Amino acid sequence: MFRTALRPIVRALHVRSLSSLNTRIGCFSGFWGDSCSFAVEQLASSGNVDFLVGDYLAEVTMSLLSRMKMKDSKLGFCPDFFAHLGTISPFLIQGLVSGQKIRVVVNAGGLNPESCAETLRRHVKSMGIELCIVSVSGDNLIDCGVKGPLDVKYNTMNCYLGAEPIARALDMGADIVITGRCVDSALVLGPLIHQFGWSMDDFDKLAQGSLAGHLVECGAQCTGGNFTDWHTVPDFSNVGFPIVEVNPDSSFKVTKPPGTGGLVSFGTVAEQMLYEIGDPRCYSLPDVNCDFTSVQINEQEDNVVEVKGAKGSPPWKNYKVSATTVDGYKGTCMAPMIGPKAAEKGQVNSLSTIERCRTRFLKRGWSDFKRVNVECLGSGSNYGKDPNFFESREVVVWTSVEHEKKEAVQEWTKEIAGASTGMAPGFTTLLGGLPKPASIIRYVPFFYPKKNVEIKINGTPFQSAEDFSTESTDLSIPEQTQDSPISEGPHSYRLEELAFLRSGDKGDTANLGIICRHPSLFNILDDRISSKDVQEHFQYLGPQLKVTKFKLEGSCAFNFVLENALG
């Protein structure tokens, strides 16, 4: 096992030297495909950061990487990171010379972090750079022979590791840490544990550090990206990527490099806090369960926001696992339709093509489509029925079909173009040409005991000093009623005039965050927006929809969790 009696002494000396210093961490990537090279340059050159972190992984990403690994067992990691390293390396070299090192933590290892690290070692050696590169692995459960909850062949099966092994890798002197699947926030929490020597049972600090990671893990989404008041955000072309400046006591500020565009404000930070969370009383992570209900977000100066008040409790004994499997095939096409009654014509053409295929399937003894979806974008199809909506004379008909047979989807693709001459008028073209069948990647989440997972650092088994995990428990559903109804006034407002809004999604669950623009509005919106109101507003998503309302008093916010919303 990876153990050393000297570790506590070394870390104590390290922490003592940093006890009065804060740590600045910049996030240059929120997903595989983000503007990483652009972000790295601004963060490293003018962000005065100690660490650069980058998130590359999503459920779909893991499936793409599995195809790469099937072709070559040495692949399965994100190759783009090597291009981004070309932008990072001059700053790493500069830090080695000056003694002001910038260290890097990324999950670009994907399905093969050890191979990624070894490839990276050869790469930096060819550049004439000496760096300590450390891998963290063990999340890939397929390699361990684990069977998932369904009797299917899995493409990927990865548990979300936590921050402790990242901290230990940094304790070893790592300049670059390469992980596989871990929770996104661990990329920030790991360096903080390393820098400040936080104990793994100091749960309030771990919760604060996790919140810091959660706020920056999506890159520029907390510095003005997807912001409700997007029109107030200056210079998207030079948007600043986020930096968290964390103190040893775990209080922290969110900011961005000077001279960049974007915006850091109460609204941008609060929106990101509510992004993709469920019950804010228990945001469950491998190292800590976080309670965000009392978090306070305060603007200190332009583009500097202080965040404090996250509380923590012991984590659960199980890791969350993200698995994927192929579940049939799909085809998708988008076709502009113009003229009077454009949406009606688009519906007729699309459904007629599908019906033609169904007739053929019946003759061949094939099953029906598993799923059919037709939306006329521009006609209000994403918002439900609205009596005030005027008929559009130009729409884009988005059609998607799913079938267990690849041949059936191919049959449908052959029939699409026929609508241009043989159906209702107004068909213009197929955006992107004729579609090709693609595998449907089904997301299968489940839980797996931590004690059965062997984490490795540079291929050597690692064991946590002590396990503080507990059995999971379900919190009661919060009270959904308001005791003292507030009387109505003469004025009416759109919700966005009174609140910032942010939505997110995980699997088939969506969430809607509502953050009051002023504390005085909290009781008013609490009275006016119930889970029943939200349920009725989104009733077009189907009868299976279940909505639960949660309150975050510290930030004067609400989080509505919409289960079974996304199919």
C-alpha positions, -999 to 999 in steps of 0.1 A, spaced: 0 0 0 10 36 -6 20 47 29 48 67 44 55 75 80 71 108 70 40 121 52 25 138 83 58 155 91 63 167 56 28 180 53 30 197 87 61 216 76 45 224 42 13 237 59 32 257 84 49 276 56 16 284 40 -6 289 70 -10 326 64 -13 325 27 -43 320 4 -43 298 -26 -55 308 -60 -70 282 -84 -81 289 -119 -103 266 -140 -95 266 -177 -119 239 -189 -155 230 -182 -158 202 -207 -140 185 -235 -142 211 -263 -141 243 -241 -119 273 -251 -90 258 -231 -59 273 -248 -75 308 -247 -84 303 -210 -50 289 -200 -31 319 -214 -52 345 -195 -52 325 -162 -15 317 -163 -2 351 -175 -23 374 -155 -44 354 -130 -15 349 -105 -27 313 -99 -10 285 -79 -30 258 -97 -47 253 -130 -75 228 -131 -95 214 -161 -126 193 -163 -129 172 -195 -154 144 -187 -191 139 -191 -211 107 -196 -211 110 -234 -173 118 -233 -166 85 -215 -184 65 -243 -164 83 -269 -132 75 -251 -143 38 -248 -144 36 -286 -109 50 -288 -97 25 -262 -113 -4 -281 -92 5 -312 -60 9 -292 -56 -2 -255 -31 25 -249 -57 52 -257 -89 62 -239 -78 96 -226 -85 131 -239 -59 138 -266 -68 175 -266 -50 180 -233 -17 175 -251 -25 205 -273 -35 225 -242 -2 215 -226 16 234 -254 0 265 -241 6 256 -205 42 245 -208 59 280 -212 43 290 -179 53 257 -162 89 263 -174 88 299 -162 76 287 -128 103 262 -125 129 289 -131 114 315 -108 103 291 -81 67 303 -84 54 270 -98 20 266 -113 7 230 -109 -20 213 -130 -48 190 -120 -70 175 -148 -93 145 -153 -81 142 -189 -70 106 -181 -105 95 -189 -106 57 -191 -68 53 -191 -51 78 -167 -20 57 -163 -14 55 -201 -22 92 -203 4 100 -177 31 78 -193 24 94 -227 26 128 -211 60 120 -195 74 111 -229 59 142 -243 74 166 -218 107 148 -219 109 154 -257 103 191 -249 133 191 -226 111 197 -194 115 178 -162 81 175 -145 67 151 -119 36 136 -134 14 115 -112 -17 94 -122 -47 86 -101 -67 56 -112 -90 28 -99 -123 44 -109 -128 20 -139 -149 -8 -125 -151 -27 -158 -114 -34 -154 -122 -49 -120 -149 -72 -133 -178 -54 -116 -213 -63 -128 -238 -35 -131 -275 -35 -121 -286 -45 -156 -279 -77 -176 -263 -58 -205 -228 -52 -220 -215 -20 -205 -193 4 -225 -181 22 -195 -185 19 -157 -167 44 -135 -171 55 -99 -167 91 -90 -136 93 -69 -129 121 -44 -102 146 -36 -80 127 -12 -60 108 -37 -54 140 -57 -41 156 -25 -18 127 -18 -5 129 -54 4 165 -48 20 156 -15 44 134 -36 55 165 -54 34 162 -85 36 191 -110 7 176 -130 -19 152 -117 -39 131 -142 -71 115 -130 -98 94 -145 -134 98 -133 -137 119 -102 -163 144 -90 -156 177 -108 -152 197 -76 -124 173 -64 -101 189 -89 -102 220 -67 -107 204 -33 -76 181 -37 -52 210 -40 -68 228 -11 -64 197 12 -28 195 1 -20 232 5 -37 237 39 -34 202 54 -72 200 60 -82 168 79 -106 145 61 -130 149 90 -130 187 90 -163 185 70 -172 222 71 -139 231 54 -143 202 29 -178 215 21 -165 250 15 -137 237 -7 -161 215 -26 -184 245 -31 -154 265 -45 -148 236 -69 -185 234 -79 -186 271 -87 -156 271 -111 -159 235 -125 -179 247 -156 -154 274 -165 -169 307 -177 -204 297 -167 -198 314 -134 -182 345 -150 -212 355 -171 -218 325 -193 -255 315 -195 -263 344 -171 -299 356 -168 -288 392 -174 -265 383 -203 -270 417 -218 -251 432 -188 -220 410 -194 -192 429 -211 -170 415 -239 -179 378 -243 -151 376 -268 -125 380 -240 -146 364 -212 -125 359 -181 -123 324 -167 -129 319 -130 -104 320 -101 -111 310 -65 -89 326 -39 -92 304 -8 -80 311 27 -68 284 52 -100 288 71 -119 278 39 -135 312 33 -130 322 -3 -136 347 -31 -145 342 -67 -129 365 -93 -113 365 -127 -81 378 -144 -79 416 -145 -85 432 -179 -108 404 -191 -144 405 -201 -172 386 -184 -187 393 -150 -184 380 -114 -214 391 -93 -238 379 -68 -261 367 -96 -235 349 -117 -221 330 -86 -255 322 -71 -267 309 -104 -238 286 -107 -242 273 -71 -277 260 -80 -265 245 -113 -272 207 -115 -278 202 -78 -307 183 -62 -315 187 -25 -292 216 -13 -293 202 22 -273 172 11 -252 177 -20 -235 143 -18 -198 139 -27 -172 112 -20 -154 133 7 -183 151 23 -220 157 22 -226 195 17 -254 217 30 -256 248 9 -288 262 25 -270 288 46 -244 299 21 -240 336 19 -227 353 -13 -216 389 -10 -201 413 -36 -170 429 -21 -159 450 -51 -162 448 -89 -157 412 -100 -149 400 -65 -175 379 -46 -170 364 -12 -187 330 -5 -191 315 30 -214 294 51 -213 259 35 -217 231 61 -205 196 58 -212 161 73 -197 127 68 -200 112 33 -218 80 24 -201 46 23 -209 42 -14 -194 58 -45 -218 70 -72 -212 51 -104 -218 63 -139 -222 35 -164 -231 36 -201 -244 10 -225 -256 9 -261 -294 8 -262 -303 7 -299 -299 33 -326 -311 68 -334 -314 92 -363 -318 129 -361 -324 155 -388 -332 192 -389 -350 208 -418 -361 244 -422 -397 249 -433 -410 282 -446 -443 298 -456 -478 301 -440 -486 273 -415 -449 263 -415 -451 243 -383 -483 225 -393 -467 215 -427 -435 204 -409 -454 182 -386 -473 166 -415 -442 159 -435 -422 145 -406 -450 123 -393 -459 111 -428 -423 99 -434 -424 80 -401 -457 64 -409 -444 53 -443 -415 35 -425 -439 19 -401 -458 3 -429 -426 -12 -442 -415 -24 -408 -448 -42 -404 -443 -60 -437 -408 -71 -427 -418 -82 -392 -398 -55 -375 -410 -38 -343 -422 -2 -343 -399 28 -335 -390 28 -298 -394 65 -297 -403 93 -320 -399 130 -314 -410 159 -337 -405 195 -327 -409 226 -348 -384 250 -333 -397 285 -336 -433 276 -330 -431 275 -292 -427 237 -290 -403 239 -262 -425 261 -240 -459 244 -242 -491 261 -255 -492 298 -253 -523 317 -264 -503 348 -271 -479 331 -295 -483 342 -331 -479 317 -359 -444 316 -374 -437 316 -411 -404 299 -407 -395 270 -384 -368 243 -381 -384 208 -380 -363 187 -356 -371 150 -360 -356 122 -340 -363 85 -341 -350 55 -322 -351 18 -330 -334 -14 -319 -322 -21 -354 -297 0 -372 -312 -10 -405 -346 5 -395 -330 39 -388 -312 37 -422 -346 30 -438 -360 62 -423 -330 83 -434 -337 72 -470 -372 86 -469 -365 120 -455 -355 138 -487 -387 126 -505 -406 152 -486 -390 179 -507 -411 170 -537 -438 146 -525 -453 163 -495 -464 197 -482 -446 227 -497 -420 248 -479 -393 222 -473 -359 239 -481 -330 217 -472 -315 192 -447 -291 209 -423 -259 189 -424 -271 165 -451 -288 131 -447 -283 118 -411 -265 87 -403 -276 61 -376 -258 66 -343 -257 44 -312 -279 54 -283 -258 57 -252 -279 49 -222 -269 63 -189 -271 38 -160 -263 53 -125 -259 32 -94 -240 30 -61 -210 8 -52 -192 2 -19 -161 23 -14 -144 -6 4 -144 -26 -28 -126 0 -49 -88 0 -50 -75 34 -58 -40 36 -73 -15 64 -74 10 59 -102 -2 23 -103 5 16 -67 -25 9 -43 -34 38 -21 -54 36 11 -70 65 30 -56 71 65 -91 67 80 -126 61 66 -152 86 80 -181 74 57 -215 66 71 -246 48 59 -268 69 36 -301 82 49 -330 99 32 -339 134 44 -375 142 47 -392 162 20 -394 198 31 -427 215 39 -442 228 7 -467 253 22 -465 289 33 -480 296 67 -488 333 62 -500 341 26 -490 375 14 -517 398 1 -517 408 -36 -508 442 -49 -517 461 -81 -486 453 -100 -475 422 -119 -439 412 -130 -421 387 -151 -402 363 -129 -368 373 -144 -375 409 -132 -375 396 -96 -351 368 -97 -320 352 -114 -327 318 -130 -306 288 -137 -314 253 -149 -294 221 -150 -298 185 -157 -286 151 -146 -299 120 -163 -337 123 -165 -338 150 -137 -337 187 -142 -335 215 -117 -346 251 -117 -328 275 -95 -345 308 -86 -325 334 -68 -341 366 -55 -326 398 -67 -332 414 -33 -337 397 1 -371 414 6 -385 393 -23 -378 360 -6 -411 356 13 -430 370 -17 -416 344 -41 -419 317 -15 -456 325 -13 -461 328 -50 -441 299 -64 -449 264 -51 -440 230 -64 -476 227 -76 -472 259 -97 -440 246 -113 -456 212 -119 -485 229 -137 -462 251 -158 -443 221 -170 -472 197 -173 -465 193 -211 -435 172 -200 -459 144 -190 -478 130 -161 -447 112 -147 -432 146 -137 -425 151 -100 -415 185 -86 -400 192 -52 -392 226 -38 -362 234 -16 -352 267 1 -318 282 5 -323 309 30 -287 321 31 -287 331 -5 -325 339 -7 -330 312 -33 -351 282 -42 -343 250 -60 -370 231 -78 -361 195 -87 -380 181 -116 -377 143 -116 -386 123 -147 -385 155 -168 -361 146 -196 -371 110 -206 
